Amino acid sequence: MLCEFDYLAPRTMPELFDALAAGGPDARILAGGTDLLVNVRAGLVTPKCVIDIKKVSGLDGLSFDAKNGLAIGAAVTVNQLAEEPVVREKYGLLVACAESLASYQLRNRATVVGNIVNASPCADMAPALLCYDAQVVIASRQGSRTVPIREFFTGVKKTVLAQGEIVEKILVPLTHAGGSGAYEKLKRIKGHDLGIVGVALLKKDGLVRMAVSSAAPTPILVRDCKAGESADTLAQAALQAVKPIDDVRSSKEYREFMVQVYVKRLLERV
Ligand SMILES: Cc1cc2nc3c(=O)[nH]c(=O)nc-3n(C[C@H](O)[C@H](O)[C@H](O)COP(=O)(O)OP(=O)(O)OC[C@H]3O[C@@H](n4cnc5c(N)ncnc54)[C@H](O)[C@@H]3O)c2cc1C
């Protein structure tokens, strides 16, 4: 059973901010709804007002320019991103992470921005965005601010977003674009499933960047490493960055073990 709520579908940013202000803490943004509606159905969230952002002009933009890189609007779905030729050419790690998120059908609804705002430790888009040093553009009635994605997550399902703010877009600079990247995700089943642990690795210009999901309260960016460092050193660097817990899906020790296994496997692949 769903609770009763008003449904609003603003067309412009000012209309969106008016709706957010009117709804106050009882309002929730709806993008693809693949997290929100699951939570509403489970009774974990009981919004009085749901604000659909898919019709807001400009939020569906996915663009690339040779100076600033990629811009991913708040309504861009995971499949749109993964199928965009310039993303496939320059941001292969984004594609790898996108293609490991849920099923094809779900990726047709789920947005990239919704995935990071939901701020699950196992969010599959986060490791790639961390490796590329993405910037999160946050907008409100008062204006906008930009936060590096490594500062965006503050805890399990928590972010720096304040009341009245939305994520307008994610900017992915060119600094690490064109690198060779890959993602490994451990799951309980072979089909689509949330990750028990996930490791992303990106190699470019003698630098190795790694990020890990499901092994700390937030997705984690590992310290930068040099491509010449040994596989054991890189695996240790990843291990030192994470703080896994025991839960229903895995023990802490198994997660720690698999982080190291994946770093070594990924190094061979990139
Ligand atoms: C069956 C199933 C399997 C899944 N498997 C995976 C998986 O393998 N890996 C994975 O990472 N995730 C998985 N998910 C989770 C989910 O699909 C993603 O987190 C999804 O990307 C969320 O995007 P959305 O557009 O559906 O967000 P929504 O559900 O619309 O929103 C998510 C949250 O973010 C808020 N929000 C959305 N957009 C904005 C914005 N622009 N500004 C401010 N707040 C906003 C909403 O209010 C809500 O709180 C799965 C979900 C399901 C149902």
The ligand as a Gaussian input file, in Angstrom:
#p B3LYP/6-31G(d) Opt

LIG

0 1
 C       15.210000      -4.155000      -8.068000
 C       16.224000      -3.084000      -7.806000
 C       17.564000      -3.360000      -8.015000
 C       18.522000      -2.382000      -7.788000
 N       19.841000      -2.689000      -8.004000
 C       20.780000      -1.735000      -7.807000
 C       22.139000      -2.028000      -8.067000
 O       22.526000      -3.129000      -8.474000
 N       23.057000      -1.039000      -7.837000
 C       22.691000       0.212000      -7.383000
 O       23.559000       1.047000      -7.204000
 N       21.400000       0.510000      -7.145000
 C       20.440000      -0.425000      -7.348000
 N       19.126000      -0.129000      -7.095000
 C       18.803000       1.199000      -6.561000
 C       18.321000       2.255000      -7.566000
 O       17.893000       1.736000      -8.803000
 C       19.293000       3.393000      -7.753000
 O       19.758000       3.956000      -6.563000
 C       18.715000       4.495000      -8.688000
 O       19.805000       4.929000      -9.449000
 C       18.037000       5.706000      -8.034000
 O       17.648000       6.631000      -9.056000
 P       16.122000       7.056000      -9.268000
 O       16.101000       8.018000     -10.401000
 O       15.236000       5.883000      -9.379000
 O       15.901000       7.810000      -7.901000
 P       14.555000       8.065000      -7.052000
 O       14.063000       6.803000      -6.470000
 O       13.574000       8.873000      -7.843000
 O       15.198000       9.002000      -5.919000
 C       16.141000       8.477000      -5.001000
 C       16.303000       9.459000      -3.845000
 O       16.977000      10.619000      -4.281000
 C       16.129000      11.781000      -4.208000
 N       16.409000      12.503000      -5.442000
 C       16.376000      12.002000      -6.699000
 N       16.829000      12.922000      -7.575000
 C       17.156000      14.012000      -6.850000
 C       17.710000      15.291000      -7.181000
 N       18.020000      15.637000      -8.440000
 N       17.935000      16.178000      -6.184000
 C       17.640000      15.857000      -4.901000
 N       17.107000      14.670000      -4.528000
 C       16.881000      13.755000      -5.493000
 C       14.716000      11.250000      -4.038000
 O       13.895000      12.132000      -3.297000
 C       14.975000       9.958000      -3.289000
 O       15.162000      10.232000      -1.920000
 C       18.144000      -1.090000      -7.320000
 C       16.787000      -0.806000      -7.115000
 C       15.837000      -1.788000      -7.346000
 C       14.381000      -1.464000      -7.118000

